[in-house]
């Protein structure tokens, strides 16, 4: 049996924008581990660009100008070290970039 789900009122007029934080914007290069490549380097499944939550915060005015009023991020919770940050091991903490490792991702 499928139960009916009533979406919250605020969703009715929401304009969502999905963000993959690691590739969206590097707002704080000071927290980048040594293996992070310079921004603008062509990405591959094994490289990290250093995108972070500060990068999202820095671009909120731009997203607002586009009419975005809801953001969905790909996983950012503590997880085993992969580029996609899945599967999450907890939803109570955000994965620190310094614990990501390209070598253990594959």
Rosetta blueprint (number, residue, H / E / L):
1 X L
2 X L
3 X L
4 X L
5 X L
6 X L
7 X L
8 X L
9 X H
10 X H
11 X H
12 X H
13 X H
14 X L
15 X L
16 X E
17 X E
18 X E
19 X E
20 X L
21 X H
22 X H
23 X H
24 X H
25 X L
26 X L
27 X L
28 X L
29 X H
30 X H
31 X H
32 X L
33 X L
34 X L
35 X L
36 X L
37 X L
38 X L
39 X L
40 X L
41 X L
42 X L
43 X L
44 X L
45 X L
46 X L
47 X L
48 X L
49 X L
50 X L
51 X L
52 X L
53 X H
54 X H
55 X H
56 X H
57 X H
58 X H
59 X L
60 X H
61 X H
62 X H
63 X H
64 X H
65 X H
66 X L
67 X L
68 X L
69 X L
70 X E
71 X E
72 X E
73 X E
74 X L
75 X L
76 X L
77 X E
78 X L
79 X E
80 X L
81 X L
82 X L
83 X L
84 X L
85 X L
86 X L
87 X L
88 X E
89 X L
90 X L
91 X L
92 X L
93 X L
94 X E
95 X L
96 X L
97 X H
98 X H
99 X H
100 X L
101 X L
102 X H
103 X H
104 X H
105 X H
106 X L
